[in-house]
Amino acid sequence: MRQKLHTKELTIVAIYAALYAVLVNSLPGLSFGPLNLRIADAMLAAVPLLGTAGVLGHTLGVFVGNLSSPFGVIDLLNTVPSFVMAFVVYYAYNRSKNDYTVIGTYVAYSAVLGVTVGWMLSAPFNIPLALSILYVFAGNLIITTAIGWPLFKLLKKAGIQGWFETGLPNGANRS
């Protein structure tokens, strides 16, 4: 099944990616360090509500944000697990329609990124691999749950899902 992206979705992809990249690059010490408190990952909150546009926006944002990484090309490889896990966040919520599924997927996202990013950061920072994985996992989990979860609830309450159908919050009718 092939899904077309319409102008609204392409706009959402571009805005999401740009905002993600700006957040990463405006806080490089937090975004690329061993604790990896990447504030931009709080935007993962929008992915289950934005669907394919959210998954693609997140993926593109990670790629563009990592272009300035002090670790070079290897950091661009983290685009792949970010894409896979953003899709998992969207898919699991879409299938369950249970808000608490989102928290579970944040844990999974943080675990996968903990392993991939933690592996990448252990050598340059001379940190044991297990500790590096734990740092990245903890930092990502803090951001996605402490900031991302309330943001998810706020975006859901605002009716962001209905914006694609009508262009208005909560699917409101034009008067």
Secondary structure, 3 states (H helix, E strand, C coil): CCCCCCHHHHHHHHHHHHHHHHHHHHCHHHHCCCCCCCHHHHHHHHHHHHCHHHHHHHHHHHHHHHCCCCCCHHHHCCHHHHHHHHHHHHHHHHHHCCHHHHHHHHHHHHHHHHHHHHHHHHCCCCCCHHHHHHHHHHHHHHHHHHHHHHHHHHHHHCCHHHHHHHCCHHHCCCC
